[in-house]
Amino acid sequence: MIKKESSNVTRKRRHARVRKNMSGTAEKPRLNVFRSNTQIFAQLINDATGTTLASSSSIELKIKTGGNVEGAAAVGTDIAKKAKDLKIKSVVFDRGGYLYHGRVAALAEAARKGGLEF
């Protein structure tokens, strides 16, 4: 009997394949997205030094239903505001191996509306 891989294992494989060609710098950090069933998280990462410049999550914003499109949009708006405070205008979007659809797309569009370019 063939054992099926979990969806998280295949997501991590897709993420590694994308990440080998993507890197964030201090001027243009990587906007990383992680989504769980109930929450969504976003980080601005400088890969040159391995540091997180800013982060936002549905938990931090105390969104009761962080696992939906509205919660993701709120996190996108918040991370864009934090990036603006750090004088960051342009980022590299890292969808984390997820499809650019639903919550991931909502976070990205809200970050764009907040002033980030990618």
Biopython code that builds the backbone (N, CA, C, O; Angstrom):
import numpy as np
from Bio.PDB.StructureBuilder import StructureBuilder

atoms = [
    (1, "MET", "N", (0.844, -1.177, 0.000)),
    (1, "MET", "CA", (0.000, 0.000, 0.000)),
    (1, "MET", "C", (0.890, 1.241, 0.000)),
    (1, "MET", "O", (1.848, 1.326, 0.768)),
    (2, "ILE", "N", (0.573, 2.180, -0.847)),
    (2, "ILE", "CA", (1.345, 3.413, -0.968)),
    (2, "ILE", "C", (0.821, 4.424, 0.049)),
    (2, "ILE", "O", (-0.379, 4.686, 0.123)),
    (3, "LYS", "N", (1.738, 4.984, 0.824)),
    (3, "LYS", "CA", (1.363, 5.962, 1.835)),
    (3, "LYS", "C", (1.345, 7.346, 1.199)),
    (3, "LYS", "O", (2.314, 7.748, 0.555)),
    (4, "LYS", "N", (0.256, 8.069, 1.374)),
    (4, "LYS", "CA", (0.111, 9.409, 0.820)),
    (4, "LYS", "C", (0.782, 10.419, 1.743)),
    (4, "LYS", "O", (0.649, 10.340, 2.965)),
    (5, "GLU", "N", (1.507, 11.374, 1.147)),
    (5, "GLU", "CA", (2.130, 12.427, 1.935)),
    (5, "GLU", "C", (1.057, 13.393, 2.434)),
    (5, "GLU", "O", (0.013, 13.571, 1.807)),
    (6, "SER", "N", (1.340, 13.997, 3.560)),
    (6, "SER", "CA", (0.401, 14.995, 4.060)),
    (6, "SER", "C", (0.503, 16.250, 3.198)),
    (6, "SER", "O", (1.503, 16.469, 2.516)),
    (7, "SER", "N", (-0.537, 17.062, 3.239)),
    (7, "SER", "CA", (-0.542, 18.279, 2.436)),
    (7, "SER", "C", (0.517, 19.259, 2.924)),
    (7, "SER", "O", (1.016, 20.062, 2.136)),
    (8, "ASN", "N", (0.871, 19.213, 4.209)),
    (8, "ASN", "CA", (1.903, 20.112, 4.717)),
    (8, "ASN", "C", (3.285, 19.715, 4.202)),
    (8, "ASN", "O", (4.126, 20.583, 3.966)),
    (9, "VAL", "N", (3.528, 18.426, 4.027)),
    (9, "VAL", "CA", (4.809, 17.972, 3.478)),
    (9, "VAL", "C", (4.951, 18.438, 2.035)),
    (9, "VAL", "O", (6.018, 18.906, 1.640)),
    (10, "THR", "N", (3.897, 18.317, 1.250)),
    (10, "THR", "CA", (3.965, 18.772, -0.133)),
    (10, "THR", "C", (4.060, 20.294, -0.207)),
    (10, "THR", "O", (4.717, 20.827, -1.101)),
    (11, "ARG", "N", (3.411, 21.004, 0.725)),
    (11, "ARG", "CA", (3.532, 22.464, 0.768)),
    (11, "ARG", "C", (4.960, 22.874, 1.059)),
    (11, "ARG", "O", (5.484, 23.794, 0.431)),
    (12, "LYS", "N", (5.606, 22.192, 2.019)),
    (12, "LYS", "CA", (6.994, 22.515, 2.353)),
    (12, "LYS", "C", (7.918, 22.236, 1.169)),
    (12, "LYS", "O", (8.894, 22.957, 0.958)),
    (13, "ARG", "N", (7.617, 21.205, 0.408)),
    (13, "ARG", "CA", (8.416, 20.910, -0.780)),
    (13, "ARG", "C", (8.268, 22.018, -1.823)),
    (13, "ARG", "O", (9.257, 22.446, -2.416)),
    (14, "ARG", "N", (7.044, 22.480, -2.047)),
    (14, "ARG", "CA", (6.811, 23.596, -2.976)),
    (14, "ARG", "C", (7.496, 24.856, -2.477)),
    (14, "ARG", "O", (8.093, 25.592, -3.262)),
    (15, "HIS", "N", (7.411, 25.111, -1.158)),
    (15, "HIS", "CA", (8.024, 26.304, -0.585)),
    (15, "HIS", "C", (9.541, 26.280, -0.776)),
    (15, "HIS", "O", (10.129, 27.303, -1.127)),
    (16, "ALA", "N", (10.171, 25.150, -0.554)),
    (16, "ALA", "CA", (11.620, 25.039, -0.739)),
    (16, "ALA", "C", (12.000, 25.274, -2.191)),
    (16, "ALA", "O", (13.032, 25.882, -2.475)),
    (17, "ARG", "N", (11.186, 24.802, -3.098)),
    (17, "ARG", "CA", (11.470, 24.978, -4.528)),
    (17, "ARG", "C", (11.404, 26.452, -4.913)),
    (17, "ARG", "O", (12.207, 26.918, -5.721)),
    (18, "VAL", "N", (10.462, 27.182, -4.347)),
    (18, "VAL", "CA", (10.344, 28.612, -4.632)),
    (18, "VAL", "C", (11.438, 29.396, -3.919)),
    (18, "VAL", "O", (12.004, 30.329, -4.490)),
    (19, "ARG", "N", (11.739, 29.028, -2.678)),
    (19, "ARG", "CA", (12.693, 29.774, -1.853)),
    (19, "ARG", "C", (14.132, 29.714, -2.354)),
    (19, "ARG", "O", (14.925, 30.604, -2.047)),
    (20, "LYS", "N", (14.481, 28.689, -3.114)),
    (20, "LYS", "CA", (15.866, 28.612, -3.577)),
    (20, "LYS", "C", (16.203, 29.728, -4.556)),
    (20, "LYS", "O", (17.378, 30.010, -4.792)),
    (21, "ASN", "N", (15.179, 30.370, -5.132)),
    (21, "ASN", "CA", (15.402, 31.474, -6.062)),
    (21, "ASN", "C", (14.963, 32.822, -5.502)),
    (21, "ASN", "O", (14.950, 33.812, -6.233)),
    (22, "MET", "N", (14.604, 32.882, -4.229)),
    (22, "MET", "CA", (14.059, 34.092, -3.635)),
    (22, "MET", "C", (14.808, 34.432, -2.355)),
    (22, "MET", "O", (15.093, 33.555, -1.539)),
    (23, "SER", "N", (15.125, 35.713, -2.186)),
    (23, "SER", "CA", (15.820, 36.138, -0.987)),
    (23, "SER", "C", (15.453, 37.580, -0.677)),
    (23, "SER", "O", (15.232, 38.379, -1.587)),
    (24, "GLY", "N", (15.389, 37.909, 0.598)),
    (24, "GLY", "CA", (15.078, 39.263, 1.025)),
    (24, "GLY", "C", (16.321, 39.975, 1.512)),
    (24, "GLY", "O", (17.224, 39.353, 2.071)),
    (25, "THR", "N", (16.366, 41.279, 1.301)),
    (25, "THR", "CA", (17.479, 42.103, 1.766)),
    (25, "THR", "C", (16.934, 43.175, 2.697)),
    (25, "THR", "O", (15.730, 43.242, 2.943)),
    (26, "ALA", "N", (17.832, 44.018, 3.216)),
    (26, "ALA", "CA", (17.392, 45.083, 4.111)),
    (26, "ALA", "C", (16.538, 46.101, 3.349)),
    (26, "ALA", "O", (15.574, 46.635, 3.898)),
    (27, "GLU", "N", (16.891, 46.373, 2.082)),
    (27, "GLU", "CA", (16.150, 47.345, 1.282)),
    (27, "GLU", "C", (14.850, 46.750, 0.748)),
    (27, "GLU", "O", (13.845, 47.451, 0.636)),
    (28, "LYS", "N", (14.868, 45.461, 0.419)),
    (28, "LYS", "CA", (13.704, 44.779, -0.152)),
    (28, "LYS", "C", (13.520, 43.446, 0.570)),
    (28, "LYS", "O", (13.920, 42.401, 0.056)),
    (29, "PRO", "N", (12.915, 43.479, 1.760)),
    (29, "PRO", "CA", (12.775, 42.247, 2.544)),
    (29, "PRO", "C", (11.729, 41.296, 1.941)),
    (29, "PRO", "O", (10.960, 41.669, 1.054)),
    (30, "ARG", "N", (11.728, 40.086, 2.441)),
    (30, "ARG", "CA", (10.794, 39.052, 2.001)),
    (30, "ARG", "C", (9.561, 39.110, 2.897)),
    (30, "ARG", "O", (9.672, 39.071, 4.122)),
    (31, "LEU", "N", (8.387, 39.204, 2.277)),
    (31, "LEU", "CA", (7.123, 39.176, 3.014)),
    (31, "LEU", "C", (6.639, 37.734, 3.016)),
    (31, "LEU", "O", (6.093, 37.250, 2.024)),
    (32, "ASN", "N", (6.844, 37.055, 4.132)),
    (32, "ASN", "CA", (6.497, 35.647, 4.261)),
    (32, "ASN", "C", (5.102, 35.503, 4.858)),
    (32, "ASN", "O", (4.722, 36.242, 5.765)),
    (33, "VAL", "N", (4.336, 34.528, 4.330)),
    (33, "VAL", "CA", (2.980, 34.268, 4.804)),
    (33, "VAL", "C", (2.909, 32.837, 5.318)),
    (33, "VAL", "O", (3.382, 31.907, 4.664)),
    (34, "PHE", "N", (2.311, 32.669, 6.501)),
    (34, "PHE", "CA", (2.009, 31.336, 7.006)),
    (34, "PHE", "C", (0.559, 31.337, 7.426)),
    (34, "PHE", "O", (0.104, 32.244, 8.124)),
    (35, "ARG", "N", (-0.163, 30.326, 7.003)),
    (35, "ARG", "CA", (-1.560, 30.230, 7.405)),
    (35, "ARG", "C", (-1.821, 28.875, 8.047)),
    (35, "ARG", "O", (-1.374, 27.837, 7.559)),
    (36, "SER", "N", (-2.544, 28.912, 9.138)),
    (36, "SER", "CA", (-3.009, 27.685, 9.766)),
    (36, "SER", "C", (-4.514, 27.614, 9.528)),
    (36, "SER", "O", (-5.069, 28.464, 8.831)),
    (37, "ASN", "N", (-5.168, 26.629, 10.088)),
    (37, "ASN", "CA", (-6.613, 26.522, 9.894)),
    (37, "ASN", "C", (-7.364, 27.677, 10.531)),
    (37, "ASN", "O", (-8.410, 28.093, 10.032)),
    (38, "THR", "N", (-6.838, 28.195, 11.628)),
    (38, "THR", "CA", (-7.574, 29.212, 12.369)),
    (38, "THR", "C", (-6.905, 30.585, 12.406)),
    (38, "THR", "O", (-7.543, 31.551, 12.823)),
    (39, "GLN", "N", (-5.653, 30.706, 11.989)),
    (39, "GLN", "CA", (-4.919, 31.974, 12.083)),
    (39, "GLN", "C", (-4.122, 32.218, 10.802)),
    (39, "GLN", "O", (-3.978, 31.324, 9.967)),
    (40, "ILE", "N", (-3.602, 33.450, 10.657)),
    (40, "ILE", "CA", (-2.697, 33.780, 9.558)),
    (40, "ILE", "C", (-1.612, 34.700, 10.102)),
    (40, "ILE", "O", (-1.873, 35.546, 10.957)),
    (41, "PHE", "N", (-0.401, 34.528, 9.601)),
    (41, "PHE", "CA", (0.769, 35.243, 10.082)),
    (41, "PHE", "C", (1.527, 35.824, 8.897)),
    (41, "PHE", "O", (1.527, 35.237, 7.814)),
    (42, "ALA", "N", (2.177, 36.978, 9.091)),
    (42, "ALA", "CA", (3.010, 37.595, 8.059)),
    (42, "ALA", "C", (4.258, 38.163, 8.717)),
    (42, "ALA", "O", (4.197, 38.721, 9.812)),
    (43, "GLN", "N", (5.395, 38.013, 8.036)),
    (43, "GLN", "CA", (6.659, 38.536, 8.549)),
    (43, "GLN", "C", (7.429, 39.218, 7.428)),
    (43, "GLN", "O", (7.380, 38.787, 6.276)),
    (44, "LEU", "N", (8.142, 40.289, 7.777)),
    (44, "LEU", "CA", (9.117, 40.900, 6.876)),
    (44, "LEU", "C", (10.486, 40.413, 7.318)),
    (44, "LEU", "O", (10.906, 40.669, 8.447)),
    (45, "ILE", "N", (11.186, 39.707, 6.429)),
    (45, "ILE", "CA", (12.427, 39.037, 6.794)),
    (45, "ILE", "C", (13.582, 39.535, 5.942)),
    (45, "ILE", "O", (13.473, 39.627, 4.719)),
    (46, "ASN", "N", (14.701, 39.859, 6.606)),
    (46, "ASN", "CA", (15.957, 40.174, 5.931)),
    (46, "ASN", "C", (16.781, 38.894, 5.924)),
    (46, "ASN", "O", (17.329, 38.510, 6.957)),
    (47, "ASP", "N", (16.878, 38.231, 4.781)),
    (47, "ASP", "CA", (17.578, 36.956, 4.699)),
    (47, "ASP", "C", (19.095, 37.118, 4.759)),
    (47, "ASP", "O", (19.801, 36.156, 5.063)),
    (48, "ALA", "N", (19.606, 38.309, 4.477)),
    (48, "ALA", "CA", (21.056, 38.527, 4.542)),
    (48, "ALA", "C", (21.563, 38.369, 5.971)),
    (48, "ALA", "O", (22.643, 37.821, 6.195)),
    (49, "THR", "N", (20.786, 38.847, 6.934)),
    (49, "THR", "CA", (21.181, 38.729, 8.340)),
    (49, "THR", "C", (20.353, 37.692, 9.094)),
    (49, "THR", "O", (20.685, 37.338, 10.225)),
    (50, "GLY", "N", (19.281, 37.204, 8.475)),
    (50, "GLY", "CA", (18.437, 36.215, 9.128)),
    (50, "GLY", "C", (17.568, 36.797, 10.231)),
    (50, "GLY", "O", (17.270, 36.120, 11.214)),
    (51, "THR", "N", (17.161, 38.052, 10.069)),
    (51, "THR", "CA", (16.368, 38.707, 11.105)),
    (51, "THR", "C", (14.970, 39.046, 10.603)),
    (51, "THR", "O", (14.755, 39.276, 9.413)),
    (52, "THR", "N", (14.043, 39.070, 11.526)),
    (52, "THR", "CA", (12.678, 39.497, 11.230)),
    (52, "THR", "C", (12.580, 40.980, 11.537)),
    (52, "THR", "O", (12.844, 41.412, 12.659)),
    (53, "LEU", "N", (12.196, 41.762, 10.522)),
    (53, "LEU", "CA", (12.105, 43.207, 10.685)),
    (53, "LEU", "C", (10.771, 43.624, 11.303)),
    (53, "LEU", "O", (10.720, 44.539, 12.125)),
    (54, "ALA", "N", (9.706, 42.958, 10.907)),
    (54, "ALA", "CA", (8.381, 43.249, 11.436)),
    (54, "ALA", "C", (7.515, 42.018, 11.262)),
    (54, "ALA", "O", (7.763, 41.187, 10.388)),
    (55, "SER", "N", (6.501, 41.910, 12.097)),
    (55, "SER", "CA", (5.579, 40.783, 11.971)),
    (55, "SER", "C", (4.189, 41.215, 12.376)),
    (55, "SER", "O", (4.006, 42.186, 13.110)),
    (56, "SER", "N", (3.217, 40.478, 11.884)),
    (56, "SER", "CA", (1.835, 40.725, 12.238)),
    (56, "SER", "C", (1.095, 39.394, 12.161)),
    (56, "SER", "O", (1.465, 38.509, 11.389)),
    (57, "SER", "N", (0.068, 39.266, 12.953)),
    (57, "SER", "CA", (-0.714, 38.032, 12.924)),
    (57, "SER", "C", (-2.135, 38.326, 13.380)),
    (57, "SER", "O", (-2.410, 39.361, 13.986)),
    (58, "SER", "N", (-3.015, 37.409, 13.080)),
    (58, "SER", "CA", (-4.396, 37.563, 13.525)),
    (58, "SER", "C", (-4.490, 37.408, 15.040)),
    (58, "SER", "O", (-5.428, 37.915, 15.655)),
    (59, "ILE", "N", (-3.535, 36.718, 15.643)),
    (59, "ILE", "CA", (-3.508, 36.596, 17.102)),
    (59, "ILE", "C", (-3.111, 37.930, 17.727)),
    (59, "ILE", "O", (-3.725, 38.382, 18.693)),
    (60, "GLU", "N", (-2.067, 38.561, 17.157)),
    (60, "GLU", "CA", (-1.589, 39.846, 17.659)),
    (60, "GLU", "C", (-2.670, 40.926, 17.548)),
    (60, "GLU", "O", (-2.796, 41.782, 18.424)),
    (61, "LEU", "N", (-3.445, 40.877, 16.462)),
    (61, "LEU", "CA", (-4.499, 41.867, 16.252)),
    (61, "LEU", "C", (-5.778, 41.517, 16.997)),
    (61, "LEU", "O", (-6.755, 42.264, 16.950)),
    (62, "LYS", "N", (-5.771, 40.371, 17.691)),
    (62, "LYS", "CA", (-6.917, 39.901, 18.471)),
    (62, "LYS", "C", (-8.178, 39.778, 17.611)),
    (62, "LYS", "O", (-9.270, 40.185, 18.008)),
    (63, "ILE", "N", (-7.989, 39.204, 16.421)),
    (63, "ILE", "CA", (-9.106, 38.946, 15.525)),
    (63, "ILE", "C", (-9.705, 37.604, 15.925)),
    (63, "ILE", "O", (-9.014, 36.585, 15.944)),
    (64, "LYS", "N", (-10.984, 37.615, 16.240)),
    (64, "LYS", "CA", (-11.613, 36.394, 16.735)),
    (64, "LYS", "C", (-11.614, 35.296, 15.680)),
    (64, "LYS", "O", (-11.359, 34.132, 15.989)),
    (65, "THR", "N", (-11.904, 35.667, 14.426)),
    (65, "THR", "CA", (-11.906, 34.695, 13.335)),
    (65, "THR", "C", (-10.773, 35.039, 12.381)),
    (65, "THR", "O", (-11.003, 35.633, 11.329)),
    (66, "GLY", "N", (-9.567, 34.672, 12.740)),
    (66, "GLY", "CA", (-8.399, 34.983, 11.924)),
    (66, "GLY", "C", (-8.225, 34.053, 10.752)),
    (66, "GLY", "O", (-7.360, 34.286, 9.907)),
    (67, "GLY", "N", (-9.016, 33.012, 10.677)),
    (67, "GLY", "CA", (-8.870, 32.044, 9.602)),
    (67, "GLY", "C", (-9.764, 32.325, 8.420)),
    (67, "GLY", "O", (-10.125, 31.401, 7.690)),
    (68, "ASN", "N", (-10.137, 33.590, 8.207)),
    (68, "ASN", "CA", (-10.953, 33.912, 7.047)),
    (68, "ASN", "C", (-10.337, 35.060, 6.262)),
    (68, "ASN", "O", (-9.308, 35.611, 6.656)),
    (69, "VAL", "N", (-10.974, 35.421, 5.143)),
    (69, "VAL", "CA", (-10.425, 36.430, 4.240)),
    (69, "VAL", "C", (-10.361, 37.802, 4.913)),
    (69, "VAL", "O", (-9.403, 38.544, 4.695)),
    (70, "GLU", "N", (-11.345, 38.148, 5.711)),
    (70, "GLU", "CA", (-11.343, 39.457, 6.375)),
    (70, "GLU", "C", (-10.190, 39.566, 7.367)),
    (70, "GLU", "O", (-9.553, 40.615, 7.464)),
    (71, "GLY", "N", (-9.920, 38.495, 8.100)),
    (71, "GLY", "CA", (-8.792, 38.482, 9.026)),
    (71, "GLY", "C", (-7.462, 38.609, 8.300)),
    (71, "GLY", "O", (-6.557, 39.304, 8.762)),
    (72, "ALA", "N", (-7.347, 37.939, 7.167)),
    (72, "ALA", "CA", (-6.114, 38.014, 6.372)),
    (72, "ALA", "C", (-5.913, 39.421, 5.833)),
    (72, "ALA", "O", (-4.787, 39.917, 5.801)),
    (73, "ALA", "N", (-6.986, 40.065, 5.411)),
    (73, "ALA", "CA", (-6.875, 41.437, 4.909)),
    (73, "ALA", "C", (-6.438, 42.388, 6.018)),
    (73, "ALA", "O", (-5.655, 43.305, 5.771)),
    (74, "ALA", "N", (-6.928, 42.182, 7.224)),
    (74, "ALA", "CA", (-6.523, 43.024, 8.350)),
    (74, "ALA", "C", (-5.036, 42.851, 8.650)),
    (74, "ALA", "O", (-4.351, 43.828, 8.950)),
    (75, "VAL", "N", (-4.533, 41.629, 8.573)),
    (75, "VAL", "CA", (-3.105, 41.366, 8.798)),
    (75, "VAL", "C", (-2.277, 42.011, 7.691)),
    (75, "VAL", "O", (-1.210, 42.560, 7.963)),
    (76, "GLY", "N", (-2.753, 41.953, 6.444)),
    (76, "GLY", "CA", (-2.048, 42.593, 5.323)),
    (76, "GLY", "C", (-1.952, 44.091, 5.486)),
    (76, "GLY", "O", (-0.910, 44.686, 5.210)),
    (77, "THR", "N", (-3.029, 44.705, 5.931)),
    (77, "THR", "CA", (-3.028, 46.152, 6.166)),
    (77, "THR", "C", (-2.068, 46.512, 7.290)),
    (77, "THR", "O", (-1.347, 47.506, 7.196)),
    (78, "ASP", "N", (-2.052, 45.713, 8.352)),
    (78, "ASP", "CA", (-1.174, 45.980, 9.496)),
    (78, "ASP", "C", (0.300, 45.824, 9.127)),
    (78, "ASP", "O", (1.126, 46.642, 9.531)),
    (79, "ILE", "N", (0.638, 44.784, 8.366)),
    (79, "ILE", "CA", (2.049, 44.587, 7.996)),
    (79, "ILE", "C", (2.510, 45.699, 7.048)),
    (79, "ILE", "O", (3.677, 46.089, 7.082)),
    (80, "ALA", "N", (1.607, 46.216, 6.201)),
    (80, "ALA", "CA", (1.958, 47.329, 5.320)),
    (80, "ALA", "C", (2.218, 48.596, 6.131)),
    (80, "ALA", "O", (3.129, 49.362, 5.816)),
    (81, "LYS", "N", (1.419, 48.815, 7.174)),
    (81, "LYS", "CA", (1.616, 49.984, 8.040)),
    (81, "LYS", "C", (2.950, 49.892, 8.779)),
    (81, "LYS", "O", (3.667, 50.885, 8.906)),
    (82, "LYS", "N", (3.280, 48.684, 9.268)),
    (82, "LYS", "CA", (4.553, 48.502, 9.965)),
    (82, "LYS", "C", (5.729, 48.672, 9.015)),
    (82, "LYS", "O", (6.767, 49.208, 9.404)),
    (83, "ALA", "N", (5.580, 48.226, 7.781)),
    (83, "ALA", "CA", (6.644, 48.402, 6.784)),
    (83, "ALA", "C", (6.836, 49.880, 6.464)),
    (83, "ALA", "O", (7.964, 50.342, 6.292)),
    (84, "LYS", "N", (5.743, 50.612, 6.386)),
    (84, "LYS", "CA", (5.825, 52.044, 6.108)),
    (84, "LYS", "C", (6.546, 52.763, 7.247)),
    (84, "LYS", "O", (7.311, 53.697, 7.004)),
    (85, "ASP", "N", (6.307, 52.332, 8.490)),
    (85, "ASP", "CA", (6.997, 52.920, 9.641)),
    (85, "ASP", "C", (8.505, 52.662, 9.578)),
    (85, "ASP", "O", (9.300, 53.472, 10.054)),
    (86, "LEU", "N", (8.895, 51.515, 8.981)),
    (86, "LEU", "CA", (10.310, 51.184, 8.815)),
    (86, "LEU", "C", (10.894, 51.742, 7.517)),
    (86, "LEU", "O", (12.041, 51.458, 7.170)),
    (87, "LYS", "N", (10.080, 52.551, 6.792)),
    (87, "LYS", "CA", (10.468, 53.153, 5.516)),
    (87, "LYS", "C", (10.781, 52.092, 4.454)),
    (87, "LYS", "O", (11.712, 52.250, 3.665)),
    (88, "ILE", "N", (10.004, 51.024, 4.445)),
    (88, "ILE", "CA", (10.124, 49.966, 3.442)),
    (88, "ILE", "C", (8.974, 50.124, 2.467)),
    (88, "ILE", "O", (7.807, 50.113, 2.860)),
    (89, "LYS", "N", (9.312, 50.274, 1.182)),
    (89, "LYS", "CA", (8.277, 50.466, 0.166)),
    (89, "LYS", "C", (8.094, 49.230, -0.702)),
    (89, "LYS", "O", (6.997, 48.977, -1.199)),
    (90, "SER", "N", (9.161, 48.461, -0.887)),
    (90, "SER", "CA", (9.123, 47.339, -1.809)),
    (90, "SER", "C", (9.527, 46.050, -1.099)),
    (90, "SER", "O", (10.471, 46.042, -0.309)),
    (91, "VAL", "N", (8.814, 44.964, -1.380)),
    (91, "VAL", "CA", (9.100, 43.672, -0.762)),
    (91, "VAL", "C", (9.061, 42.575, -1.826)),
    (91, "VAL", "O", (8.573, 42.775, -2.938)),
    (92, "VAL", "N", (9.587, 41.420, -1.453)),
    (92, "VAL", "CA", (9.478, 40.214, -2.260)),
    (92, "VAL", "C", (8.416, 39.358, -1.588)),
    (92, "VAL", "O", (8.542, 39.027, -0.409)),
    (93, "PHE", "N", (7.359, 38.992, -2.332)),
    (93, "PHE", "CA", (6.256, 38.250, -1.726)),
    (93, "PHE", "C", (6.546, 36.760, -1.759)),
    (93, "PHE", "O", (6.777, 36.178, -2.819)),
    (94, "ASP", "N", (6.528, 36.150, -0.573)),
    (94, "ASP", "CA", (6.750, 34.715, -0.414)),
    (94, "ASP", "C", (5.441, 34.105, 0.070)),
    (94, "ASP", "O", (5.065, 34.268, 1.231)),
    (95, "ARG", "N", (4.754, 33.407, -0.818)),
    (95, "ARG", "CA", (3.441, 32.849, -0.479)),
    (95, "ARG", "C", (3.546, 31.585, 0.347)),
    (95, "ARG", "O", (2.520, 31.025, 0.732)),
    (96, "GLY", "N", (4.738, 31.122, 0.631)),
    (96, "GLY", "CA", (4.943, 30.005, 1.546)),
    (96, "GLY", "C", (4.513, 28.652, 1.027)),
    (96, "GLY", "O", (4.231, 27.753, 1.820)),
    (97, "GLY", "N", (4.455, 28.483, -0.282)),
    (97, "GLY", "CA", (4.039, 27.209, -0.841)),
    (97, "GLY", "C", (2.539, 27.064, -0.969)),
    (97, "GLY", "O", (2.055, 26.044, -1.460)),
    (98, "TYR", "N", (1.786, 28.082, -0.530)),
    (98, "TYR", "CA", (0.332, 28.055, -0.646)),
    (98, "TYR", "C", (-0.061, 28.599, -2.015)),
    (98, "TYR", "O", (0.702, 29.338, -2.637)),
    (99, "LEU", "N", (-1.251, 28.232, -2.482)),
    (99, "LEU", "CA", (-1.771, 28.809, -3.711)),
    (99, "LEU", "C", (-2.087, 30.276, -3.482)),
    (99, "LEU", "O", (-2.520, 30.663, -2.397)),
    (100, "TYR", "N", (-1.868, 31.102, -4.519)),
    (100, "TYR", "CA", (-2.210, 32.520, -4.428)),
    (100, "TYR", "C", (-3.719, 32.627, -4.635)),
    (100, "TYR", "O", (-4.200, 32.933, -5.726)),
    (101, "HIS", "N", (-4.442, 32.368, -3.558)),
    (101, "HIS", "CA", (-5.891, 32.280, -3.637)),
    (101, "HIS", "C", (-6.444, 32.449, -2.225)),
    (101, "HIS", "O", (-5.779, 32.078, -1.258)),
    (102, "GLY", "N", (-7.612, 32.987, -2.094)),
    (102, "GLY", "CA", (-8.265, 33.075, -0.798)),
    (102, "GLY", "C", (-7.557, 33.984, 0.177)),
    (102, "GLY", "O", (-7.343, 35.164, -0.101)),
    (103, "ARG", "N", (-7.191, 33.428, 1.331)),
    (103, "ARG", "CA", (-6.585, 34.234, 2.400)),
    (103, "ARG", "C", (-5.230, 34.800, 2.015)),
    (103, "ARG", "O", (-4.910, 35.933, 2.376)),
    (104, "VAL", "N", (-4.421, 34.024, 1.281)),
    (104, "VAL", "CA", (-3.091, 34.499, 0.874)),
    (104, "VAL", "C", (-3.232, 35.673, -0.084)),
    (104, "VAL", "O", (-2.521, 36.669, 0.051)),
    (105, "ALA", "N", (-4.137, 35.569, -1.048)),
    (105, "ALA", "CA", (-4.368, 36.657, -1.997)),
    (105, "ALA", "C", (-4.956, 37.875, -1.296)),
    (105, "ALA", "O", (-4.607, 39.006, -1.635)),
    (106, "ALA", "N", (-5.842, 37.667, -0.325)),
    (106, "ALA", "CA", (-6.439, 38.783, 0.411)),
    (106, "ALA", "C", (-5.383, 39.546, 1.207)),
    (106, "ALA", "O", (-5.402, 40.776, 1.245)),
    (107, "LEU", "N", (-4.470, 38.826, 1.837)),
    (107, "LEU", "CA", (-3.379, 39.460, 2.572)),
    (107, "LEU", "C", (-2.504, 40.273, 1.617)),
    (107, "LEU", "O", (-2.134, 41.405, 1.926)),
    (108, "ALA", "N", (-2.173, 39.703, 0.467)),
    (108, "ALA", "CA", (-1.319, 40.388, -0.501)),
    (108, "ALA", "C", (-1.988, 41.647, -1.050)),
    (108, "ALA", "O", (-1.346, 42.691, -1.163)),
    (109, "GLU", "N", (-3.263, 41.553, -1.390)),
    (109, "GLU", "CA", (-3.971, 42.714, -1.933)),
    (109, "GLU", "C", (-4.098, 43.818, -0.887)),
    (109, "GLU", "O", (-3.967, 44.997, -1.217)),
    (110, "ALA", "N", (-4.350, 43.456, 0.357)),
    (110, "ALA", "CA", (-4.439, 44.461, 1.423)),
    (110, "ALA", "C", (-3.086, 45.123, 1.655)),
    (110, "ALA", "O", (-3.028, 46.322, 1.926)),
    (111, "ALA", "N", (-1.992, 44.358, 1.554)),
    (111, "ALA", "CA", (-0.655, 44.933, 1.709)),
    (111, "ALA", "C", (-0.362, 45.896, 0.559)),
    (111, "ALA", "O", (0.251, 46.944, 0.762)),
    (112, "ARG", "N", (-0.798, 45.539, -0.636)),
    (112, "ARG", "CA", (-0.621, 46.449, -1.788)),
    (112, "ARG", "C", (-1.404, 47.737, -1.586)),
    (112, "ARG", "O", (-0.890, 48.826, -1.842)),
    (113, "LYS", "N", (-2.639, 47.618, -1.131)),
    (113, "LYS", "CA", (-3.447, 48.815, -0.870)),
    (113, "LYS", "C", (-2.846, 49.670, 0.234)),
    (113, "LYS", "O", (-3.024, 50.888, 0.248)),
    (114, "GLY", "N", (-2.132, 49.032, 1.162)),
    (114, "GLY", "CA", (-1.469, 49.743, 2.254)),
    (114, "GLY", "C", (-0.188, 50.451, 1.827)),
    (114, "GLY", "O", (0.398, 51.187, 2.620)),
    (115, "GLY", "N", (0.260, 50.243, 0.584)),
    (115, "GLY", "CA", (1.415, 50.971, 0.081)),
    (115, "GLY", "C", (2.628, 50.135, -0.265)),
    (115, "GLY", "O", (3.624, 50.675, -0.746)),
    (116, "LEU", "N", (2.577, 48.817, -0.033)),
    (116, "LEU", "CA", (3.727, 47.977, -0.380)),
    (116, "LEU", "C", (3.705, 47.651, -1.870)),
    (116, "LEU", "O", (2.641, 47.481, -2.466)),
    (117, "GLU", "N", (4.896, 47.566, -2.460)),
    (117, "GLU", "CA", (5.015, 47.232, -3.878)),
    (117, "GLU", "C", (5.672, 45.868, -4.004)),
    (117, "GLU", "O", (6.728, 45.621, -3.422)),
    (118, "PHE", "N", (5.047, 44.992, -4.761)),
    (118, "PHE", "CA", (5.632, 43.696, -5.113)),
    (118, "PHE", "C", (4.918, 43.117, -6.296)),
    (118, "PHE", "O", (5.260, 42.026, -6.751)),
]
sb = StructureBuilder()
sb.init_structure("model")
sb.init_model(0)
sb.init_chain("A")
sb.init_seg("    ")
for serial, (resi, resn, name, xyz) in enumerate(atoms, 1):
    if name == "N":
        sb.init_residue(resn, " ", resi, " ")
    sb.init_atom(name, np.array(xyz, "f"), 0.0, 1.0, " ", f" {name:<3s}", serial, name[0])
structure = sb.get_structure()
